[in-house]
Amino acid sequence: MIDRNPSQQRIAVIGGGAAGFFGAIAAATPHTRVTLYEAGPDCLAKVRISGGGRCNVTHHCFDPAQLVQNYPRGSKALRGAFSRFQPKDTIAWYQQRGVKLKTEADGRMFPVTDDSGTIIDCLMQTALRAGVTIKTRSPVKQVTATHPGFLIGLKDGEVSCDRILLATGSSPQGHRIAKSLGHRIEPPVPSLFTFTIKDAALRQRSGLSMNPVDIKLKLPGHKKPLIQTGPLLITHWGFSGPAVLKLSAWGARALHEQGYQGTVVINWLPQLSQDEVRAKLQQARTDGGKRAIANHNPTPAPKRLWTYFVQRAQIESQAQWTTLSNKAINKLTQELCQGEYSLQGKGVFKDEFVTCGGIRLKEIDFKTIESRLCPGLFFAGEILDIDGITGGFNFQSAWTTGWLAGQAVTTRAS
Ligand SMILES: Cc1cc2nc3c(=O)[nH]c(=O)nc-3n(C[C@H](O)[C@H](O)[C@H](O)COP(=O)(O)OP(=O)(O)OC[C@H]3O[C@@H](n4cnc5c(N)ncnc54)[C@H](O)[C@@H]3O)c2cc1C
């Protein structure tokens, strides 16, 4: 049993990830006794591997209205939450604890050390200094509401507490606990993944990229295609890069329903209209003369990508430009402006992935991140049906909901 000092509220934080730590630290006051239960041998395991080991802590975007546009799920609920704790506050929070963040050209923010260990050390030391008791290898099996308070089932018995902050990420056990306390779960499915395209000639071009491209994702049974613009990277498995990852996030549920099968349509030259591309190719026919089509590339695409487009248009790459028919020019225009690729599965984006789905947001009061169904139960982080695109947005929602829930859990009247 947790020792009882009657003047202190006993708060149990379940889950030692980004959200659990932020919540536990915010909840630790002279009037509370905070215990954090982590199932694994180490806390903050995802923080360690995040951002390729560098931890993309947040994003350089300080307007809540703009910030929420990076969340395929949860944007409405986060609007108010970000007006109370947003990236500026995250930066200041870390700065006050001696961790400086830097901004990269695309807006992603990392510790200046480029080492996720800096973030882990900061969170760990801050939690310990604040008096949080951290119990690792302590998976919570079940939680029973005892009105007032809760009983927490651990492998070696039960402990009681006054309030709970459930921050178990995408873990099925956390979902089961929430369900047992009356909550409904939006089914979890992956988000932030790459597209598998089975095309040997494309894969030979692995490592090449184009920026920007327009990508359209057409799924069976969905009238409206999803569209994204941005950099695209060709990989050994198909397509990756920011535009693809964004599509995977916005289309996470629909893609899951369709078994990750569909059609990807790429406009490789979105700065030009289709007529302008055709005119460019006609001009190249005049200028290129007797040169081989492979050796005179009128597009900004790298040469190896250009020869791929030529191949897809079923044009002999060693043929002379002068011999190119209007029909062939039309086919090449089609490949450049509306190239169709068959999506045949998803791959892993190693730098970041996240789960779409979780606790239904309607069942939560977003001022406090407290359950509307079970008083004294609070949530934070990825357990909620909130997820962002890649770029530091997922941690930002963990910091924000963790901080808000941690503040509220201490102030709520019993
Ligand atoms: C490879 C990778 C890289 C990423 N990189 C980035 C990035 O750079 N920037 C970014 O914004 N986002 C990134 N993300 C996403 C980000 O890591 C998550 O959104 C974030 O960690 C969610 O925090 P959380 O605390 O809600 O959940 P988690 O970090 O998953 O923490 C939940 C914790 O709860 C514990 N737990 C679960 N069940 C129980 C139980 N029953 N009892 C006790 N403990 C339990 C788990 O062991 C875990 O430690 C990345 C994700 C991955 C997988």
The ligand as an ORCA input file, in Angstrom:
! r2SCAN-3c Opt
* xyz 0 1
  C      10.206      5.136    -33.649
  C       9.369      6.306    -33.205
  C       9.881      7.570    -33.329
  C       9.101      8.676    -32.961
  N       9.634      9.931    -33.101
  C       8.888     11.007    -32.776
  C       9.423     12.316    -32.854
  O      10.615     12.509    -33.134
  N       8.586     13.368    -32.585
  C       7.273     13.188    -32.212
  O       6.569     14.179    -31.989
  N       6.767     11.956    -32.062
  C       7.536     10.865    -32.319
  N       7.014      9.617    -32.171
  C       5.668      9.487    -31.594
  C       5.786      9.648    -30.073
  O       6.835      8.803    -29.628
  C       4.492      9.289    -29.367
  O       3.449     10.058    -29.888
  C       4.651      9.570    -27.866
  O       5.700      8.764    -27.354
  C       3.389      9.281    -27.104
  O       3.672      9.429    -25.733
  P       2.820      8.669    -24.635
  O       3.446      8.996    -23.339
  O       1.376      8.961    -24.825
  O       2.974      7.126    -24.987
  P       4.261      6.189    -24.915
  O       5.480      6.938    -25.227
  O       3.928      5.005    -25.745
  O       4.344      5.771    -23.389
  C       3.393      4.922    -22.797
  C       4.092      4.158    -21.677
  O       3.114      3.440    -20.954
  C       3.648      2.178    -20.604
  N       2.519      1.281    -20.348
  C       1.645      0.774    -21.236
  N       0.738     -0.002    -20.619
  C       1.047      0.028    -19.298
  C       0.456     -0.568    -18.148
  N      -0.618     -1.349    -18.222
  N       1.030     -0.335    -16.947
  C       2.124      0.473    -16.838
  N       2.714      1.056    -17.899
  C       2.174      0.846    -19.119
  C       4.466      1.808    -21.825
  O       5.422      0.819    -21.491
  C       5.086      3.145    -22.206
  O       6.316      3.359    -21.574
  C       7.781      8.491    -32.487
  C       7.277      7.197    -32.347
  C       8.064      6.116    -32.679
  C       7.495      4.733    -32.504
*
